[in-house]
Amino acid sequence: MIWLVGVVGASAQWLVYELRFTPEEDSVNFSFYTGGYVVVPAQGGPASIVLTTEEGGRFYAVAESSGKYFVAANANVKKAVFAAAALTGSGQAFYTASGHMNRSLLLSGQDGSRSWRVAEILSGRLLAADDESATGPAPDGSLGVVGGALISGVLREDLTANASAAFSNQNAVTAYVIELLEKYGYTPDTGSLPAPAISSAEAAVIDASLFPVELQGQEPVKP
């Protein structure tokens, strides 16, 4: 999978959003991950995505610096925006989700504390299509993919606070999310990019109790 990458910027404070995908009923031959997590710099910049699914097991896929997080504003409205595009073979997918910046959030980082205007809720759509010209029809005769899903996202203030306080780079925050997923039995999906490594000191802040999966209708995996 080739992700269209935005310009990388440095930041010591981060936002972590939890996403859910609800497929649209009129989609054709379309299936997708059920949820995910987006890690973004609080001031805007590249967005890293960890997609998750509980269908047939618990799996995740990682796409680092695969989208953009920015502010769209005019005299009347100010919104936080997450956008990404992905290409894989003959297929393509586009994500856009946004939310009103209706909350002030104080974050403590390695460079001190700062208050940010953030969106507590994101909503948007995923659109995907594939003519499957490289693979041809399936055994049942079906061919081609077109579909979409509604995106709903919520700011995870617990993960956001931990990430901002403990990590100085985006790869480490992404690794933090992955470590938490793995504590609940998630494993890399086929073709997933390798998880970035984190140091033992950074790993010490990982607390599985901060990562409830009840939101996904799953009970935590017992050790």
C-alpha positions in Angstrom: 0.0 0.0 0.0 1.3 3.4 -0.9 0.2 6.3 1.3 0.4 9.9 0.2 2.5 11.5 2.8 2.3 15.1 4.2 5.2 17.3 5.3 6.7 16.1 8.5 7.0 18.5 11.5 8.3 18.2 15.0 6.2 18.4 18.1 6.3 17.3 21.7 2.6 17.4 22.2 0.1 15.1 20.6 -3.6 14.3 20.0 -4.9 10.8 19.8 -8.3 10.1 18.2 -10.2 6.8 18.2 -12.1 6.2 15.0 -15.0 3.9 14.1 -16.0 3.0 10.5 -19.6 2.2 9.7 -20.0 0.8 6.1 -22.6 2.2 3.9 -25.4 -0.3 2.9 -25.2 0.3 -0.9 -21.4 -0.6 -1.1 -20.5 -3.3 -3.6 -17.8 -5.9 -2.7 -16.5 -3.5 -0.1 -15.0 -4.5 3.3 -12.8 -2.5 5.6 -11.3 -2.2 9.1 -13.8 -1.5 11.8 -11.9 1.1 13.7 -8.6 2.7 14.3 -6.5 5.4 16.0 -5.0 8.6 14.6 -1.9 10.2 16.1 -1.3 13.9 15.1 0.8 16.8 16.3 -1.3 19.2 18.4 -0.3 22.1 16.2 -1.0 20.2 13.0 1.1 18.2 10.6 1.4 14.6 9.5 -1.1 12.0 10.8 -0.2 8.4 11.6 -2.9 5.8 11.4 -3.3 2.5 13.2 -6.3 0.6 11.7 -8.0 -2.2 13.7 -10.5 -4.9 13.1 -12.1 -7.6 15.2 -13.5 -9.7 12.3 -11.9 -13.1 12.3 -9.6 -12.2 15.1 -8.0 -9.0 16.4 -5.7 -7.3 13.9 -4.1 -4.0 13.3 -2.3 -2.3 10.4 0.0 0.7 10.6 0.5 3.6 8.2 2.9 6.2 9.7 2.8 9.8 8.5 0.1 8.7 6.1 -2.3 11.7 6.3 -2.6 15.3 7.3 -4.1 17.1 10.3 -4.8 20.8 9.9 -7.2 23.6 10.7 -9.8 25.0 8.2 -11.2 28.3 9.2 -13.0 31.5 8.1 -14.7 34.3 9.9 -17.6 32.1 11.0 -16.2 28.6 11.8 -13.0 26.8 12.7 -12.6 23.1 12.2 -9.9 20.5 12.8 -9.5 18.3 9.8 -8.0 14.8 9.2 -7.4 13.8 5.6 -5.6 10.9 4.0 -5.4 9.1 0.6 -4.2 5.6 0.0 -3.3 3.7 -3.2 -2.9 -0.1 -3.4 -2.6 -1.7 -6.9 -5.6 -0.6 -8.9 -7.5 0.5 -5.7 -7.8 3.8 -4.1 -9.3 5.2 -0.9 -9.8 8.7 0.5 -10.5 9.7 4.1 -11.8 13.0 5.3 -13.1 13.8 8.8 -13.5 17.1 10.7 -14.9 18.6 13.8 -15.6 22.0 15.4 -12.7 23.2 17.6 -15.0 23.6 20.7 -12.7 22.7 23.5 -9.6 24.1 25.3 -7.2 21.3 26.4 -4.2 21.8 28.6 -1.4 19.4 27.7 1.9 19.0 29.6 4.9 18.0 27.5 8.7 17.8 27.7 8.8 21.5 26.7 6.3 22.6 29.2 2.5 23.1 29.3 0.3 24.7 26.7 -3.4 25.1 26.1 -4.8 24.0 22.7 -8.1 24.4 20.9 -9.2 21.0 19.9 -12.1 19.1 18.4 -13.6 16.6 20.8 -15.6 14.8 18.0 -14.7 14.1 14.3 -17.1 13.0 11.6 -16.6 12.3 7.9 -16.5 9.7 5.2 -14.2 7.1 3.7 -14.6 6.5 -0.1 -13.0 3.5 -1.9 -13.0 2.1 -5.4 -11.1 -0.6 -7.3 -11.7 -1.8 -10.9 -9.8 -5.0 -10.0 -8.3 -5.0 -13.5 -5.2 -6.8 -12.2 -7.0 -9.7 -10.5 -10.1 -10.3 -12.7 -13.4 -11.6 -11.5 -13.8 -13.6 -8.3 -14.9 -17.3 -8.5 -18.5 -16.2 -7.9 -18.3 -13.8 -10.9 -18.2 -10.6 -8.8 -15.8 -7.9 -10.1 -14.9 -4.4 -9.0 -15.2 -2.6 -5.7 -17.0 0.6 -4.8 -18.0 1.6 -1.3 -17.9 4.0 1.6 -18.1 4.2 5.3 -19.1 6.8 7.8 -16.2 7.9 10.0 -16.8 8.9 13.7 -14.0 9.9 15.9 -13.5 10.9 19.5 -10.5 12.5 21.2 -9.0 10.1 23.7 -7.9 12.5 26.4 -6.2 9.7 28.4 -4.0 8.6 25.6 -3.4 12.2 24.5 -2.2 13.2 28.0 0.1 10.2 28.3 1.5 10.6 24.8 2.2 14.4 25.3 3.9 13.9 28.6 6.1 11.0 27.7 7.0 11.0 24.0 9.0 13.5 21.9 8.4 12.0 18.5 5.5 10.7 16.5 6.9 7.2 15.9 7.1 6.6 19.7 3.4 7.7 20.2 2.4 5.3 17.4 4.4 2.5 19.0 2.6 3.4 22.3 -0.8 2.8 20.7 0.4 -0.5 19.1 1.8 -1.8 22.4 -1.5 -1.2 24.0 -3.3 -3.0 21.2 -1.0 -5.9 21.5 -1.7 -6.2 25.2 -5.3 -6.9 24.3 -4.4 -9.6 21.8 -4.2 -7.6 18.5 -1.6 -8.8 16.0 -0.3 -7.3 12.8 -2.5 -7.8 9.8 -1.0 -9.3 6.7 1.0 -6.7 4.8 1.0 -4.3 7.8 4.1 -2.1 8.1 6.4 -3.0 11.0 5.7 -1.3 14.3 8.2 1.3 15.4 10.3 0.4 18.4 10.2 2.3 21.7 12.7 2.3 24.6 12.2 0.6 27.9 11.7 3.9 29.6 9.0 4.9 27.2 7.3 1.5 27.5 7.0 2.1 31.3 4.1 4.5 30.7 2.0 1.9 28.8 -1.0 1.1 31.0 -3.5 -1.3 29.4 -6.2 0.0 31.8 -6.1 3.3 29.8 -7.1 1.4 26.6 -10.5 -0.1 27.1 -11.8 -2.2 24.2 -15.3 -2.3 25.4 -16.0 0.4 22.9 -15.5 -2.2 20.3 -17.8 -4.7 22.0 -14.8 -6.8 23.1 -13.6 -7.9 26.5 -9.9 -7.5 27.3 -7.8 -10.5 26.6 -6.7 -12.0 29.9 -2.9 -12.7 30.3 
